[in-house]
Amino acid sequence: MTLSQLGAFVFVARLGSVKAAARALGVSEPAVSQSLAQLRKHLGDPLLTRTGDRMVLTEGGRRLLGIAAQIVALGAEAVAAVQPGRPAPLHVVMDAGLAEYVAGTLICLFTQRKTVDASTGVAATAEVPLLLSSRLADVALGAQVVGDGLVSRPVLRCRLIVVGAPRGRRDHWLVGPSGTDPVSDTSRLLRLLRVPESQVRVFANQTAAWKAAAGGAGVAPATAHLVTSQVRRGELVAIDTAATPLPAYWYATTLEPANRSAAAGTFLDFLTTPAATQVMRSPDDGIPRSRFRPPIHVSIWS
């Protein structure tokens, strides 16, 4: 029985599917399935069975879940404990849009000021409580997250607008991956405007969605300050709707102070500084080349 097997079990149990667990852990679906199969064989219990489109716990699985979650969290703490003198680890997960536009410059600026081993990843809002409680992530940036033992703090106020080409189509809505997250600001805007699902097109990233909108393929929700350069160049124009501009916030979510890592607390403090606010508001400005230190990206699978 290994930490990987227990981690696979905990994530499938909490998220309801092998696909969702694999996405949250940053590994392939076969890897999760194999780990789960090995654990089932070792313990002699199915642990999870399929009901409709979700995986649900057996009686044995229900008894194991709390213990397994504690072991996974302790495993993450053990790794950190045996590395004295090395930079403190910090894993930050983000909404897909923030990860695309803000992550690199923001983490780079932070690691200039603090000696940490920083990594970043993308996570849906529903995955955040499990990633934090399992110590597989230290901080989450994006939508507000509510849960036992969690603290969600607003770090930036912004506005959501709708953009498109000056003479482009208006009947298709073009979104990045965050448009598939029910808790995201993009999804909230689509619900307010009662946009039917048949009119929504999802792109691999936000840049691709805005590029398609600039080409006239439809309209796209956008965080106003992230799309400023395209609007200034005339590639996109703001389009009036009944719900925009829509006030929004970016939140930083962590464990409660007594349980969060020192690096997570330091990063929270950093997010309130003028320098961090400037980077989040104008990521296109970058930072001076002499000060650039690329963050280290690592898998959260162990």
VONU-907515 format. One record per residue (C-alpha): x, y, z; residue number from 1; residue in one letter. Coordinates in pm, whole numbers. Example, Ala and Ser with C-alpha at 12.3 -4.5 7.8 and 13.67 -1.06 7.14 Angstrom:
NODE/x/y/z/resi/resn
NODE/1230/-450/780/1/a
NODE/1367/-106/714/2/s
//
This chain:
NODE/x/y/z/resi/resn
NODE/0/0/0/1/m
NODE/153/334/-110/2/t
NODE/80/703/-80/3/l
NODE/4/713/-453/4/s
NODE/-261/444/-412/5/q
NODE/-418/614/-112/6/l
NODE/-406/952/-288/7/g
NODE/-581/809/-593/8/a
NODE/-852/660/-371/9/f
NODE/-908/983/-175/10/v
NODE/-934/1197/-488/11/f
NODE/-1168/960/-673/12/v
NODE/-1386/931/-362/13/a
NODE/-1406/1306/-306/14/r
NODE/-1437/1415/-672/15/l
NODE/-1656/1130/-792/16/g
NODE/-1464/1009/-1096/17/s
NODE/-1128/882/-1215/18/v
NODE/-1118/1160/-1477/19/k
NODE/-1164/1438/-1220/20/a
NODE/-908/1279/-986/21/a
NODE/-650/1250/-1265/22/a
NODE/-699/1615/-1362/23/r
NODE/-659/1733/-1003/24/a
NODE/-350/1520/-943/25/l
NODE/-192/1611/-1276/26/g
NODE/-154/1251/-1398/27/v
NODE/-318/1024/-1655/28/s
NODE/-645/841/-1598/29/e
NODE/-473/499/-1641/30/p
NODE/-229/593/-1362/31/a
NODE/-517/664/-1124/32/v
NODE/-705/350/-1229/33/s
NODE/-396/135/-1180/34/q
NODE/-326/274/-832/35/s
NODE/-689/224/-733/36/l
NODE/-685/-134/-865/37/a
NODE/-370/-214/-667/38/q
NODE/-522/-74/-348/39/l
NODE/-843/-271/-400/40/r
NODE/-642/-591/-446/41/k
NODE/-427/-522/-140/42/h
NODE/-724/-452/88/43/l
NODE/-964/-706/-64/44/g
NODE/-1248/-457/-105/45/d
NODE/-1385/-269/-411/46/p
NODE/-1376/55/-204/47/l
NODE/-1568/239/-478/48/l
NODE/-1849/132/-709/49/t
NODE/-2008/313/-1002/50/r
NODE/-2358/452/-958/51/t
NODE/-2477/641/-1265/52/g
NODE/-2197/876/-1365/53/d
NODE/-2029/886/-1022/54/r
NODE/-1810/661/-813/55/m
NODE/-1954/603/-464/56/v
NODE/-1796/448/-156/57/l
NODE/-1858/96/-34/58/t
NODE/-1890/42/341/59/e
NODE/-1521/-46/354/60/g
NODE/-1437/261/148/61/g
NODE/-1629/486/390/62/r
NODE/-1429/348/682/63/r
NODE/-1102/397/496/64/l
NODE/-1159/749/359/65/l
NODE/-1088/953/674/66/g
NODE/-779/750/758/67/i
NODE/-649/766/400/68/a
NODE/-695/1144/382/69/a
NODE/-493/1188/701/70/q
NODE/-215/962/570/71/i
NODE/-192/1155/242/72/v
NODE/-167/1486/429/73/a
NODE/92/1345/669/74/l
NODE/291/1213/376/75/g
NODE/315/1562/229/76/a
NODE/423/1698/568/77/e
NODE/684/1422/601/78/a
NODE/845/1515/271/79/v
NODE/883/1875/388/80/a
NODE/1008/1773/732/81/a
NODE/1308/1575/606/82/v
NODE/1446/1857/395/83/q
NODE/1581/2110/648/84/p
NODE/1790/2385/497/85/g
NODE/1625/2352/157/86/r
NODE/1386/2618/25/87/p
NODE/1036/2588/168/88/a
NODE/795/2431/-84/89/p
NODE/500/2637/-209/90/l
NODE/245/2498/-454/91/h
NODE/-10/2749/-584/92/v
NODE/-309/2633/-788/93/v
NODE/-512/2877/-993/94/m
NODE/-813/2929/-1210/95/d
NODE/-715/2853/-1571/96/a
NODE/-728/3219/-1675/97/g
NODE/-507/3336/-1390/98/l
NODE/-263/3055/-1453/99/a
NODE/-238/3159/-1818/100/e
NODE/-188/3532/-1767/101/y
NODE/-70/3596/-1412/102/v
NODE/104/3289/-1267/103/a
NODE/450/3317/-1420/104/g
NODE/516/3682/-1345/105/t
NODE/349/3675/-1001/106/l
NODE/540/3368/-877/107/i
NODE/863/3500/-1027/108/c
NODE/826/3827/-837/109/l
NODE/753/3641/-513/110/f
NODE/1056/3409/-542/111/t
NODE/1283/3713/-587/112/q
NODE/1184/3827/-239/113/r
NODE/1158/3492/-57/114/k
NODE/1361/3173/-78/115/t
NODE/1097/2916/-170/116/v
NODE/1066/2621/-404/117/d
NODE/760/2744/-593/118/a
NODE/540/2555/-836/119/s
NODE/204/2627/-995/120/t
NODE/-87/2433/-1138/121/g
NODE/-444/2467/-1264/122/v
NODE/-738/2349/-1053/123/a
NODE/-1115/2374/-1079/124/a
NODE/-1287/2534/-782/125/t
NODE/-1443/2203/-675/126/a
NODE/-1096/2049/-645/127/e
NODE/-949/2320/-421/128/v
NODE/-1071/2201/-76/129/p
NODE/-928/1853/-134/130/l
NODE/-597/1980/-271/131/l
NODE/-552/2210/29/132/l
NODE/-664/1964/298/133/s
NODE/-439/1694/148/134/s
NODE/-144/1937/155/135/r
NODE/-101/1891/-222/136/l
NODE/-150/2266/-263/137/a
NODE/-75/2553/-27/138/d
NODE/-271/2841/-183/139/v
NODE/-548/2861/-443/140/a
NODE/-617/3173/-652/141/l
NODE/-949/3225/-827/142/g
NODE/-1310/3209/-715/143/a
NODE/-1410/3222/-349/144/q
NODE/-1403/2878/-188/145/v
NODE/-1612/2795/118/146/v
NODE/-1533/2491/332/147/g
NODE/-1448/2368/678/148/d
NODE/-1098/2468/779/149/g
NODE/-1053/2707/484/150/l
NODE/-1003/3082/467/151/v
NODE/-1084/3267/142/152/s
NODE/-956/3625/120/153/r
NODE/-1022/3875/-163/154/p
NODE/-695/3996/-313/155/v
NODE/-804/4190/-624/156/l
NODE/-1123/4360/-735/157/r
NODE/-1190/4347/-1109/158/c
NODE/-1467/4365/-1370/159/r
NODE/-1592/4115/-1625/160/l
NODE/-1690/4250/-1966/161/i
NODE/-1787/4103/-2302/162/v
NODE/-1569/4163/-2608/163/v
NODE/-1586/4085/-2978/164/g
NODE/-1475/4204/-3320/165/a
NODE/-1628/4535/-3431/166/p
NODE/-1835/4356/-3696/167/r
NODE/-1821/3997/-3573/168/g
NODE/-2090/3745/-3486/169/r
NODE/-2291/3795/-3170/170/r
NODE/-2467/3457/-3148/171/d
NODE/-2173/3245/-3032/172/h
NODE/-2003/3273/-2692/173/w
NODE/-1636/3182/-2683/174/l
NODE/-1479/3083/-2350/175/v
NODE/-1156/2938/-2215/176/g
NODE/-1138/2642/-1975/177/p
NODE/-1270/2852/-1685/178/s
NODE/-1601/2863/-1870/179/g
NODE/-1652/2497/-1776/180/t
NODE/-1610/2568/-1403/181/d
NODE/-1959/2630/-1260/182/p
NODE/-1822/2862/-988/183/v
NODE/-1610/3081/-1217/184/s
NODE/-1699/3441/-1297/185/d
NODE/-1736/3343/-1663/186/t
NODE/-1999/3082/-1579/187/s
NODE/-2173/3328/-1348/188/r
NODE/-2197/3581/-1630/189/l
NODE/-2331/3324/-1876/190/l
NODE/-2602/3227/-1627/191/r
NODE/-2698/3589/-1565/192/l
NODE/-2734/3644/-1940/193/l
NODE/-2916/3310/-1979/194/r
NODE/-2686/3200/-2259/195/v
NODE/-2796/2855/-2382/196/p
NODE/-2527/2587/-2371/197/e
NODE/-2571/2528/-2744/198/s
NODE/-2427/2876/-2811/199/q
NODE/-2111/2827/-2602/200/v
NODE/-1780/2718/-2758/201/r
NODE/-1490/2617/-2532/202/v
NODE/-1128/2678/-2636/203/f
NODE/-806/2526/-2503/204/a
NODE/-704/2855/-2341/205/n
NODE/-830/3209/-2296/206/q
NODE/-593/3351/-2556/207/t
NODE/-744/3123/-2822/208/a
NODE/-1097/3230/-2725/209/a
NODE/-1010/3599/-2753/210/w
NODE/-829/3540/-3083/211/k
NODE/-1138/3370/-3224/212/a
NODE/-1352/3660/-3101/213/a
NODE/-1115/3908/-3267/214/a
NODE/-1157/3708/-3588/215/g
NODE/-1532/3761/-3574/216/g
NODE/-1634/3410/-3462/217/a
NODE/-1837/3533/-3167/218/g
NODE/-1818/3721/-2840/219/v
NODE/-1611/3636/-2533/220/a
NODE/-1628/3716/-2162/221/p
NODE/-1309/3884/-2045/222/a
NODE/-1154/4024/-1731/223/t
NODE/-1137/4390/-1827/224/a
NODE/-779/4465/-1724/225/h
NODE/-643/4150/-1893/226/l
NODE/-788/4238/-2232/227/v
NODE/-693/4608/-2229/228/t
NODE/-414/4577/-2487/229/s
NODE/-639/4405/-2744/230/q
NODE/-908/4669/-2695/231/v
NODE/-651/4950/-2722/232/r
NODE/-524/4808/-3054/233/r
NODE/-880/4787/-3187/234/g
NODE/-872/4408/-3225/235/e
NODE/-1163/4378/-2982/236/l
NODE/-1435/4614/-2866/237/v
NODE/-1641/4607/-2550/238/a
NODE/-1998/4495/-2612/239/i
NODE/-2279/4616/-2390/240/d
NODE/-2492/4353/-2219/241/t
NODE/-2755/4360/-1945/242/a
NODE/-2509/4214/-1692/243/a
NODE/-2180/4387/-1771/244/t
NODE/-1958/4526/-1646/245/p
NODE/-1991/4258/-1379/246/l
NODE/-1803/4323/-1052/247/p
NODE/-1580/4034/-950/248/a
NODE/-1300/3945/-711/249/y
NODE/-996/3721/-722/250/w
NODE/-964/3529/-396/251/y
NODE/-673/3356/-227/252/a
NODE/-779/3046/-35/253/t
NODE/-568/2860/222/254/t
NODE/-607/2644/527/255/l
NODE/-679/2823/852/256/e
NODE/-374/3002/1002/257/p
NODE/-298/2726/1253/258/a
NODE/-275/2464/978/259/n
NODE/-127/2647/680/260/r
NODE/244/2637/599/261/s
NODE/470/2932/673/262/a
NODE/529/2973/299/263/a
NODE/153/2995/237/264/a
NODE/119/3269/501/265/g
NODE/409/3462/351/266/t
NODE/257/3435/4/267/f
NODE/-77/3565/135/268/l
NODE/98/3868/281/269/d
NODE/283/3920/-48/270/f
NODE/-47/3928/-242/271/l
NODE/-150/4242/-54/272/t
NODE/163/4438/-153/273/t
NODE/152/4710/-421/274/p
NODE/402/4515/-633/275/a
NODE/181/4204/-641/276/a
NODE/-128/4412/-714/277/t
NODE/51/4580/-1004/278/q
NODE/153/4245/-1152/279/v
NODE/-202/4109/-1124/280/m
NODE/-343/4423/-1286/281/r
NODE/-82/4457/-1560/282/s
NODE/84/4119/-1621/283/p
NODE/176/4226/-1977/284/d
NODE/424/4473/-1828/285/d
NODE/636/4185/-1698/286/g
NODE/941/4248/-1480/287/i
NODE/1296/4357/-1563/288/p
NODE/1506/4083/-1724/289/r
NODE/1777/4118/-1458/290/s
NODE/1522/4027/-1190/291/r
NODE/1362/3730/-1370/292/f
NODE/1389/3390/-1201/293/r
NODE/1165/3124/-1353/294/p
NODE/950/2931/-1106/295/p
NODE/1001/2556/-1075/296/i
NODE/708/2342/-1192/297/h
NODE/668/1999/-1033/298/v
NODE/406/1728/-1032/299/s
NODE/187/1697/-722/300/i
NODE/175/1319/-771/301/w
NODE/386/1123/-524/302/s
//
